[in-house]
Amino acid sequence: MQIFKNFLFDIAHCQPSFTVGSRIEEAFTYIRSFVKGQIVFILCSGGVDSSVCAALLTRALPTEQ
């Protein structure tokens, strides 16, 4: 475990302030800045990746977008 801590904090300079809530908010901010008011269309295969993407887009953007 100490090896991981050394790598993450000393070598990669990661901060131990990560939370799931903050990561979700960062994702929403990124999505909104990337889309910039354009209309978004997504197709889901039913897999995890496309389902998570659809869920994030649904929560980050207004319905009409």
N, C-alpha and C positions, 0 to 999 in steps of 0.2 A: 504494500500500500504506500509506503514511503517513497518508492521509486516513482509512482504515478504523481504523487504530490510534488516531488522535486521537478519532474518534467513539466507538469502543468503550470506551477507557480514560479519556478526559478528559470526554466528554459523558455517555455512558451509565453510567459508573462500573463497567464490567465488570471482573472480576478475571482475570488471565491464568493462573489455576490450574485451568482446565477440563481434565478428562480424560474419556475415554469411560467408564472404570471408575467414576469418581465420579458421573457422570451416571446410569449404570445403578443404582447404589446409591440415589441420590436418588429415582429412579423407583420402586424397590421400596419404599422408606420411604413415599412418597406413596400408593402403591397399598394397602399394608397399613393405613395410617391412614384412608384413605377407605373401605375395605371393612369394617373393624372386625369381622371374624369372620363376616360374612354370606356366604351361598352365592352364587357368581358363575357366571353362564351366559353364554357368548359364542358367537356364530356368526361364521364366517369366510367372506368372499366370495372369498377367494383373492388379493385385492389386497394391496399392501404394508402399508397402514394396519392392516387387521384382522389380518393375519398377525403383524405386530410386536406389536400389542396382545395377541394370544393368547400369543405367546412370552413377553412380559413377565409376564403373569398366571400362566402356567404356572411360571415360575421364582420369582416373588415369593410365591406362595401354596401352602399344603399341598394335596396332591391331593384330599383330601375336601372342600375348600372350593370 
